[in-house]
Amino acid sequence: MDILTTIQLGEVEVPNSTLAVMIFFSSFTFLAVGISSFKLYKSLIGSEENK
């Protein structure tokens, strides 16, 4: 697989490396928001059990 291969998105050619970076940062953001939401939900449940 050639790393310099481009993918045609309409009239725009996007290199595979650019797509890989975009997928990495999108996945990282999705995981960070998921973990943050889980911790927030867990702390909410924990505070209700202490009442």
N, C-alpha and C positions, 0 to 999 in steps of 0.2 A: 504494500500500500504506500503510495507516494504521499508524503505529508504536504506537498505543495499543490495537491489536487484541489480544484475549486468546485463548488456546487452552484448551480444556476438557480437563483431565486427570482423569477421574473426576468427583469433586465439586469439584475445585479449579480455579479459573481462573488461568492463568499468563500474564502479559503477554509479548509477543514480545521486548521488550527484556531481560527476565529470562532467557529462553531463549537469546538471543544472547550475553549475558554468560557464561552457563554453558557454552555451546559453545566460546566463545573460551578460557576458562580450562581447559577440558578438553583442547582441542587444544594449548594452550601447555604444559600438564603432560605430555601424551603426547610432544610433541616434545622437551621437556627431558629426560625419562627416556630416550628413544631416543638422543639425542646423548650423554648421560652413559654409557649402556651401550656405545655404539659406541666412545667414547674409552677406556673401561675395557678392552674387548676388544682394542682396538688396542695399548694399552700392555702387555697380557698377551702378545700375540703378539710384540711388539717385544722384550720381556725374554727370551723363549725363543730368539729368533734371535741374541742377544748371547752366549749360553752357548757 
